[in-house]
Amino acid sequence: AKRKREWRPSVGPSSSNSSSSRARARAHGTSVTLKGRRLSHVPDISAFTHTLQSLDLRDNQLVSLLGGNLLKVFPACIIALEGTIVKLGLNDNHIAILPSEIGRLTQLKRLAIDRNALTSLPDTIRLLSKLEICQASGNQLTSLPDSIGQLTALRTLSLDGNSLMSLPESIKNLGLYSDLQRLPSDLKGLDSLKSLHLQRNMLCSLPRSIKLLSCLKTLDLFGNRIQSLPSEIGSLTQLKTLTLQKNRLRVLQPTLANLPKLEYLNVGWNDLESIPREVSDMRSLKNLIVNNNNFGIETFHPDVKRQ
């Protein structure tokens, strides 16, 4: 009879049982990868709990992280990993509820929960004081807990493809900001934000306080309802990438020419009648994309190539 194949995780830095390998695991941390294994529950990973720093559960069939459901052992794993794990990947599953126990993972720096079925985040997320990256795109979030404003180490918060209509006022306490209709009028406190992704929402305008995002390098507003830009956008002197594709722009703000580091500007699929000469002449621009607007190529300065 055939022997039943024993499940073995993909482990790094080494799955060897030698003393030198164990020493490396203690020194550098262990990663367990269970990506794309069609798991409905988490296998026993207790052998790695003292060194585990990265757990990848992407692209499985996980339904819940609560005891009493398919992941009956996961709460115990959370408790066991609270002092070590720094990366947790749960993308592309069917998780509807993130348990309050997630707050025990106080060493966590990166949480990836994109493309699940989450409708909310637990209030205990505030306890993840070291969290730098939270990816929660493609869920069914309708609101965020006010306590999210306590995540002062957070540098990247991805929320596109949800059903958010507004953000809690505490969001301005972050170094940060999906379907959003508006941003808070006061963006003070977000001056360390480097990347802002608000694509596929329902934004109609940007607040004048956008000028306060002095460190912003990437601004992605693809697929919103923006009709015009505030002149203050010309104050984002560190901006390198600006995506405005598929909005409702009729006029492009000439103050964009004040952005000395802007390399990529995408204003395709809008209602623009022309591109300001000041913008088309920008020396820093490497990519200017203007397709599907209300003007012909003859509108451009001859040196600007239409894409």
N, C-alpha and C positions, 0 to 999 in steps of 0.2 A: 504494500500500500504506500501511496505517496505520503511523505512527511508534510505536515502542515507548515507552511512558511511562516516563520516568526516575524512579527512587525519589528522593524528596526528604524529608528529615526535617523535623519541626516544630522550629524553632530559635528560642530567645529569648536576649537581648532583641530581636535583629533578624537577619534572614537577608540583609540588604543587604551588598554588597561595598564600600560606600563606606568611606573612611578613618575617618569619624566613627563609623560603626557598628562597625568593628573596634576603635576606641578604647574604645567603650562595652563591648564584649565583654571586652576585657582588664580594664577597670576593675570590671565588675560580674559577670563570669563568664557563660558560655553554658550554656543548658539544651537538651538534645536529648530530644524525646519520641517514642517509638516504641510507644506504648500501643495494644494491640488491632489489630496489623497481621498477625497469624497468622505471625509470623516463627519459623523453626526455627533461624536463625543470625543473628548480628549483622552488619548491613552495615558497610562501611568508614566509620568516623567519625574517621579520622586528621586530617581538616581542622580538627577542633575540639579536638584533644588539648591544645593549649597554654592554652585558656581554659575547657574543659568543667568545670563544677562540678556539674551535675545530669544524670543519665542515667535515663530512665524506660522500662523494658522490661516494664511490667505487661501482663497479659492477652495473652500470646502463646503459642507452642507450644515454648518453649525446653526442651530435654531435659537438657543438661549444660553446665557452664562449663569442662569439661576439653578440652584439645587432643585431637584424634583422634576426637571425637564431632561432633555437629552444629555446635557453636560452635567451629570450628577456629581462628578469629581472636581469640577473646575473651582468652586469656592475654596476647597482645600488647597488646590494649587496656588490660588491667589495668596492665601495666607502664607504658604511655604515660600513663595517667591518675593515676599514684600521687601526683603532687605537687599536683593541682588538685581532683579530684572530692570533693564533700562530701555528695552525696545519690545513692543508688543504689536504684532501684525494680525489683524482680524478682518482684513478686506475681503469683499466678495463672498460673504456668507449670507445667512438669513436671520441674523440676530436682531431681535425686536427690543430687547431690554438689556441695558448695561447695568450690572448689579452695583449696589452701593459699596460692596467690598472692593471695588476698583480703587477706592481711595486709600487702600492700604499699600498700594504699590508706590511708595513715597520716593523711590529712586528712579521712577519712570521718566524718561526724557522724550520718548517718541511713542505716540499712540496712533495707530492707523486702523480706522474703522470705516473706511469708505465703502459705499455700495452694500449696505445692509438694509435693515428695515426699522431703524431706530426712529422713534418719535420724540424722544427727549434724552437728555443727559442727566445723570444723577447729581444731586447737590454736592455729594462728597468728592466730586471732581476737583473741588477747591483744595483738597489735601495733597494734590499732585504738585507740590511746590517747585519741583525741578523740571516739570514738563516744558519742553521747548517747541515741540511740533505736535499738533493735533490735527489729524486729517479725518474729516467727517463728511466728505462730499457724497452726494448720491444717496442720501437717506430720506427720511420723511419728517425731519425735525421741524416743528412748528414754533419752538421757542428755545431759548437758552437759559439756564439757571443764572440768577443774578450773581451767584457765587463765582462764576467764571472770571469775574474781574479780579479775583485774588490770585490768578495764575500769572504772577508778574514776571516769570522766566519765559513765558510763551513768546515765540518769535514768528511762528507760522500757524495760522488757523484757517483751514480750508473748509468752506461751507457751501460751495456752489452746488446747485442741483438739489436743494432742499425746498421747504415751503415757509421759510422765515419771512415774516412781514415787518419785523423790527428787531432791534437789538437792545439788550438791557443797558441802562445808563452806565453800569459798571464797566462796560467794554472799554471805555476810555481810560481805564486804569492799566490797560495792557500796553505792551510795546507794539498794537494792531489796528481788522473788522472781519442769506443768500436766498423763497422769492422775496427779496427786500424791495420795498417801495421807496425807502428813504434812508439816508444815513443820519446819525445824530448831528445836529447843527454845530455842536462843539466837539472838535476832534483834538482838543488840547490833551496832552498826555501820550499821544501816539507818535511823538517825534522820533522814536527809534525804529519805527516800522520800515522795513525795506521792501516788502512784497505784499501787494493787496490784490486778491483775486475775487472778483464779484461777478463773474460771467454767468450768463443765463439767469438773470433776475428781472426785476421790474422797476429798476431805478429810472426815474424821469429827470433827475438833476443831481448835481454834486454841490455840497455846501461850500461857501466861500472859505471856510476854515480848512479846506483841502491844502491850503498853503502851509499849514503847520506840519505837514508830513515831510519834513525837510530831508530825511534820509531815504525817501522812497526811490527805489530803482526800477520796480516793475509795477505797472498798473494795468490790470486786465478787466475791461468793462464790456467784453463781447456779449452780444445778445441781450441788451437792455432796451430802454425806451428814451434814452437821453436825447434831447432836442438841441441843447446848447451847452457849452462849457463855460464855467466862470473864468474871468480874466486871471484870477489868482492861480490858475493851473500853471501859469508861466513862472511861478515861484519855486517849482519843484526842480531845483537845479541839479539834483543827482539822478533824475529820471533817465533811464536808458531805453525802456520798452513801454510803449503806450498802445494798447489794443482797444479800438473803438468800433470794430466791425459789427455790422448788423444792429445799429441803433437808428435814431431818427434825426440825425444831425442835418441841419440845413445850412449852417454857417460854421466854419472852422475858426477857432479863436486865434488871431494873429500873434498873441503873446506866447504861443507855443515856440515861436522863434527865439524866445529867451532861455530855452532849455539847452545848455551848451553840450550836454552829454547824450542827448536823444539820438539813438541809432536806428530804432525800429518804430515806425508809425503806421498803423493799419486803420484806415478809415473807409474800407470797402463796404458796400451794401448799406449806404446811407442815402440821404436826399440832398447832398451837397451840389451846389451850382458851380462852384469853383474852389480852387486851392489858393490861399493867400500867397502872394509872391514871397513874402518874408519866410513862409514855411518851406516852400519848394526850393528856396535858395540855401537852406540850412546846410552847412558844410559837414556837420556831424552825422547827418542822416545817411545810413547805408541801405535801408529798405523803406520805401514809401509805397504803400499799397492803397490804391484808390478805385479799384474796379467796382462796377455796378453803382455808379452815382448818376447825377443828371447833367453831365458835361462830357465833352469829347476830349480826345487827347490834345487837340489844338489849344485847349485852355491852359495847358502847362507851359512852363518855361521849357525851351527846347532841350535843355540838358537833363531834364528829369524823365526817367524812364517809367512808363506805366507798367504795373504788374497786375 
